Amino acid sequence: QVQVVDSGGGLVQAGESLRLSCKTSGDISSIYIMGWYRQVPGPGTQLELLATMTGGVNIHYEDSIKGRFTISGENVKKTLDLHMNSLKPEDTAVYYCNASNLAVRYWGQGTQDTVSS
């Protein structure tokens, strides 16, 4: 079992920056992929992939956040931070960290980020 705790959300103004943190515990040696997702408010909204880190080395960013968001992590401790810059009101969402051992996906509880205009 793996426990995932994501934190760091809050209320910021447009143009500001925010850093979200993801920490894991339990059987973390099995974790191979970590990533950040978000879900914007509203009925029927989908969970949106933002970025992933595979094997502690390979990083992938979705086009929607390239140039504004970056991720960094510590492969032994299995932590993953999401650095968000130039935030926009449309970035308002609940952000989730995910850790996967390729058989099971573990999710954090989510952290709310609100960007005011």
N, C-alpha and C positions, 0 to 999 in steps of 0.2 A: 504494500500500500504506500501511496505517496500523498502527502498533504501539500497543498499549494495555497499560499497566502499572498494576495496582491494588495497593494496599498499605495497611497500617495495622491489620491484624487482630491479635488477641491474645486473652489470657485475662483476663476481667473478672468481677466479681461482679454479681449481680442488683442493679439500681438504678443502676449506674454508667453512664458514657457512653463512647463510642468514636467516633473520626472516621476514616473511610476516605478515601483519596485515589486519584484516577484521573488519570493523565497520559498524553498521547498524543504521538506523533511520526510523522514521515513526511508523507504528503499530507493534513495535517489540515484544509486549507482546504475540502476536500470534505465534511467531517463536518457533518451537519445535526441529528442526534438523538444524545443521549447518555443513558445510563440505568444504574441499578443493579438487579441481580437477586440472588437468593440461592437456594441449594439446600440443604435440610436433609439431615442424614445419614440413610441408610437406603436399602434397595433400592427402585427404582422411583419415587423421589421426583421431582417435577417442578421445573423451574426457575421460580421465582416472581418476577414483576416487582414492583419496589418503587416506583420513581419514574423519571420521565424529564424531560429538558429539551430542548425543541425550538427550534431557531433561536436558542439562547442566551437566550431570553426566556420562553417558555411552559413552565410547570412542571406536571407531573401527579403526584399521589400516589395510590397504591392505598389503599383503605380500611383495609387491615390495618395500615398503619404511620402513618396520619394522626395528628398530635398528638404523636408520639414521634420520628419521623425527619424530617429535612429535607435538601434538597440545595442546594448552591451551586456555581457554576462561573464560569469565566472564558472567555468566548466566543471571544476571539481566540486564546488559548493552547489552547483545547479541553481544559480540565481540569474535573473534576467531583468534588466532595467529598460524602460521605454522613455526616451528623451523626446519630448515634444516641444517644438519651437514654432513661433509665428502662429499661434493657435487662432482658430476661427470659430465663430458661433456654431458652424456646422460640425465641429469636432465634439460638440456636446454629446456625451454617450456614457454608457457604462462600459468600462474597459476590463477585460478578463485576461488573465494569464493562463496558459495551458502548458502542461508538461506531459510528454508521451513516451512510453517505452515500446511503441509500435504495436503493442497488444491492447493497451488500455490508455485512455486519455483522461488526465486529471485536470480539474478546473479550480481556479480560485473563486472566491465568493463574488468578485467583481468590485470595482471601485468607480464611484461616480465622478465624472469630470464635467463641469459646467463652464462654458465660455460665454461671457456676456459681451454684447457689442458696445 
